[in-house]
Amino acid sequence: MARTLRGTRLKKGLSVGQISKRSGVREWIIREIEIESPSYVPSEGNTALLAEALRVPVGSLLNQRDRSVERLRHRAYEAAKGS
């Protein structure tokens, strides 16, 4: 999701602030997504708002978000298993 968000934003010549204003999603959330923060996954609602603001298919970003959630769950499982 990070590459899609950042790549599309840059391709359209938009700043994080501009996307924030268009979508209503706070700038820090957009930055967390773009740096692929290992501890943050955006809500479905914020994902949909960002997709609309960037004019990209909502389903595509939601699928990418879901994969991020699964990766976090897997990491948490592996960490718990190793304890």
C-alpha positions as CSV (number, residue, x, y, z in Angstrom):
1,M,0.0,0.0,0.0
2,A,2.9,2.3,0.8
3,R,4.3,2.2,-2.7
4,T,1.0,2.7,-4.3
5,L,0.1,5.6,-2.1
6,R,3.4,7.4,-2.4
7,G,3.9,6.6,-6.0
8,T,0.5,7.8,-7.0
9,R,0.8,10.9,-4.9
10,L,4.2,11.9,-6.4
11,K,3.0,11.0,-9.9
12,K,0.2,13.5,-9.5
13,G,2.5,16.1,-8.0
14,L,0.7,16.2,-4.7
15,S,2.2,16.8,-1.2
16,V,1.2,14.9,1.9
17,G,-0.6,18.0,3.0
18,Q,-2.6,18.2,-0.1
19,I,-3.7,14.6,0.1
20,S,-4.5,15.1,3.8
21,K,-6.8,18.1,2.9
22,R,-8.5,16.2,0.0
23,S,-9.1,13.0,2.0
24,G,-9.5,14.3,5.6
25,V,-6.9,11.8,6.7
26,R,-4.3,13.3,9.1
27,E,-0.8,13.9,7.6
28,W,0.9,11.8,10.3
29,I,-1.2,8.8,9.2
30,I,-0.3,9.3,5.6
31,R,3.4,9.5,6.6
32,E,3.1,6.3,8.7
33,I,1.6,4.5,5.7
34,E,4.3,5.8,3.3
35,I,7.2,4.7,5.5
36,E,5.6,1.3,6.0
37,S,5.5,1.6,9.7
38,P,5.7,-1.9,11.1
39,S,3.2,-1.1,13.8
40,Y,0.6,0.9,11.9
41,V,-2.1,-0.2,9.5
42,P,-4.7,2.4,8.4
43,S,-8.4,1.7,9.0
44,E,-10.6,0.6,6.1
45,G,-12.3,4.0,6.3
46,N,-9.0,6.0,6.0
47,T,-7.9,3.6,3.2
48,A,-11.1,4.3,1.2
49,L,-10.7,8.1,1.8
50,L,-7.2,8.0,0.5
51,A,-8.2,6.0,-2.5
52,E,-10.9,8.5,-3.4
53,A,-8.6,11.5,-2.9
54,L,-6.0,9.9,-5.2
55,R,-8.7,8.6,-7.6
56,V,-7.4,5.0,-7.5
57,P,-9.6,1.9,-7.2
58,V,-10.7,1.5,-3.5
59,G,-10.5,-2.3,-3.8
60,S,-6.9,-2.2,-4.8
61,L,-5.8,-0.2,-1.7
62,L,-8.1,-2.3,0.5
63,N,-6.5,-5.5,-0.7
64,Q,-3.1,-4.1,0.0
65,R,-4.2,-3.0,3.4
66,D,-5.5,-6.5,4.2
67,R,-2.2,-8.0,3.2
68,S,-0.5,-5.6,5.7
69,V,-2.8,-6.7,8.4
70,E,-2.0,-10.4,7.7
71,R,1.7,-9.6,7.8
72,L,1.4,-8.0,11.2
73,R,-0.7,-10.9,12.5
74,H,1.9,-13.3,11.3
75,R,4.8,-11.4,12.9
76,A,2.8,-11.2,16.2
77,Y,2.2,-15.0,16.0
78,E,5.8,-15.8,15.3
79,A,6.9,-13.5,18.1
80,A,4.5,-15.2,20.6
81,K,5.5,-18.6,19.4
82,G,9.2,-17.9,19.9
83,S,8.6,-16.6,23.5
